[in-house]
Amino acid sequence: MKKHLPNAITCANLFSGCIGIVFAFKGNLETAAYFVILSGIFDFFDGMVARLLNVKSAIGKDLDSLADMVSFGLLPGVIMFHLLKASDYSSEYLPYLGFIITIFSALRLAKFNNDERQTEDFIGLNTPMNTLFICSLPFIAVDYPQVIGSTILLIAITAITSFLLISEIKIFSLKFSDLSWAKNKIKFIFLILSVILIAFLKFAAIPFVLVLYIALSILHFKGKTGSNKI
């Protein structure tokens, strides 16, 4: 029974992503974002449970990627589609550029499954973090409609995040093998700073959290290559 538990959690990720897509297609982007967060929680715990129960499998890995393709591939593409549709210089066909994020998410996940360098950390931005950033945009648009309503900015975001997904930038994973400070210092620093940012800025903090994540990753792995210090 226990060997099926991680896959059941992965399926919950997929189910949550499907519900999020339904809301996103209806234009209810805020509710869709909450289901993304729920999918992210399931995505975090399926791997943790698999490691704790020692029931990791090839099928579980493939199922995880398939679920992520829906929750963190198609769903952010639909959200960007609607944002571009509501932007200042939108046309009939322009919003479909949002699905470039979906395409590059698929490339990212395929690359991850076949890249032996990514057993502990990531090469390129992971899809859940990218999706969280995309999902924050409708919330930010409430307070800054002219900024998020800019077609040029949204296309730039689409291009930059798509590049980051398949880039060679090494990104640390937020999965914990234990809770020791020595082994997880960079992760604790990131989480503490992220909580502070979110406490003050709420959803507007997510773009800063993304930049922080990438910046700390670059500093962390640069330090490992050189002096082995952060």
N, C-alpha and C positions, 0 to 999 in steps of 0.2 A: 504493500500500500504506500509506504513512504517514498518509493522511487517515482511515483506519479505525482507527488505533491508539488515539486518545482514546476512541472509542466502545467499543472492546474493553475498555478499562480501566473504563469506565462499566458495561459489562455484568458485569465482575468484581465491581463494587460491588453490583449487583443480585443476582448469584448468591450472594455472601456474605450479603447480607441475607436471602435466602430460606432459607439454611441456619440462620441465626440464629433465624428465626421458627419453624422446626421444633423447635429446642431450647427456645425460649421456650414453645411450646405444650405441650411435655413437662414443663415446670416447671424445666428446667435453665437458670435465668436467668444464672448465672455464665458458662457456655459461650456463651450467646447474646450476652452483653456483649462477649466477645472477638471475635465475628464482627462486632459493631457497630464495634469499633475497626478491624478489617480493612477494613470497608466505608468507614470514614472515611479510611483511607489511600488507598484507590482513588479516593475522591471528591476528595481533595486533588490527586492526580497527574493525573487525567484533564484537568482544566482547565489545569494547568501544561504538560502535553504538547501540548495543543491550541494554547496560546499560543506555545510554543517552535517548533512546526512550522508555525504560522500556518495552521491548518486548522479554525478555529472555524466552526460552521455552526448553522443554526436547528434542524436535526434533532438535532445533538449537545446543544443546550440543552434541547430537549424530552425527549430520552432521559435526560439527567442528572436532570431533575425527576421523571420516572417511576421511575427507579431509587431516588432519594432518598425517594420516597413509600413504597416498600417498606422500605428499610433504616432510614430515619429518620422514618417516619410510622406504618406498621403495627406494626413491631417494638417501639417504645417503648409503644404502646398495649397490646400483648399482655403486656409486662412489667408495666405498671401493673395490668392485669386480674388477673394472678396475685398481685401484692402486695396488692391489695384483697381478693382471695379469701382470703388467709391472714391478714388483719388482724383486730383484736380485736372489731369490731362488724359483721363481714361478714354479708350476707344473700344470698339466691339471685340477686338482680338487681343489687345494688350494684356488684359487680366490673365490670360493663359500662360504668360511668362512665369506666373507664380509656381507653376508645376515644374519649373526647372529645379526647384528645391527638392521636389519628389524624386526627380531623376538622379540628382547627385546624392541624395540620401540612399538610393538603391545601390549606386556605385560604391558609396562609403561602406554599406553593410556587406556587400559582396567582397570588397577589399579586406574588411575585418576578418571575415570567415576564412580567408585564404592567406593571410599575412601572419607568418609565424613570429614576427617581431611584436605582435600585440597581445601577448599572453597575459601580461600584467598591467600595462598601460596602453594608451592609444597613440596611433599615428594619425593625426588629423582630428578635427573636432568631432566628438561623439554626437549621434543624432538626438538623444534626449536633451542635451544642453542646448543644441541648436533650436530644437522645437520649443523649448521653454522660452527662449529669446523671442522667437517669432510670435508665440502666443501672448507675450507681454505687450505687443504693439497695440492691439485693440484697447487695452486698458490705458496705456499711455495716451492714446488718441483722444480719450475723454477730456484730458486736461490740456493736451497740445494738439488739437485737430489740424492746424495748419502745417505742423511739422510732419506728423504721420500721414497726412493727406497728400504729401508731395510725391508725385509719380516718380520723379528722378531719384528721390531718397529710397523709395521702396524697391526700385529696380537695382539701385546700388547695393541695398541690403541683400537682395536675392543673389546678386553676383558674388558679393564678398563671402556670404555664408556658404554658398555652393563651393567656392574655392576652398574655404577652410575645411569643409567636410572631407575633401580628398587630398588635402595638403600633406606635406611631410613634417609638419610641426608635431613634436611629441607632447602629448597631453597626459597628465597623471590621472589615474583612475580614482574614483571616490569609494571604491570597494575596500573594506578593511579586513585584513587577515587577523588582526588583533587590535587592541585599543591603546597600545603603548605610544607615548609621545615621541620617542626616538625614531620609530619606524614610520610614524604617520604625521610628523610635524607639519609638513606642507599642507596636508589635508585639513588638519585642525585649524591652521592659520587661515586657510581659504574659507572654511565654514564659519569661523568666528567673524571674520570681516564681512562675509555675505549676510549673516544674520543682522549685523549692525546696519548695513546698507539698506536691507529690506525693512528693518524696523523704522528707519527714518523716511525712506522714499517709497516704500511699498513696491508696486509693480514697476514703477519708474526706475527701480534699482537694478532690474534684471540686465539691461545693457551694460551697466557698470560691472555687474557680477561676471558677465561673459568676458569682458576685457580683463578683469582681474584674474579669472581662471586661466586665460591664455598667457597673460604676463607672468603669473607665478609659475606656470608650467615651463615657460622658456627659461626663467631664472633658475628653477629647480634642476632641470636637466643640463643646463649649461654649467651649473655648479658641480653636478655629479661627474661631468666629463673632465672638469678641471680639478677643483680642490675638494670635491665631494662634500661641499657645504652649500646650503641654500643661499 
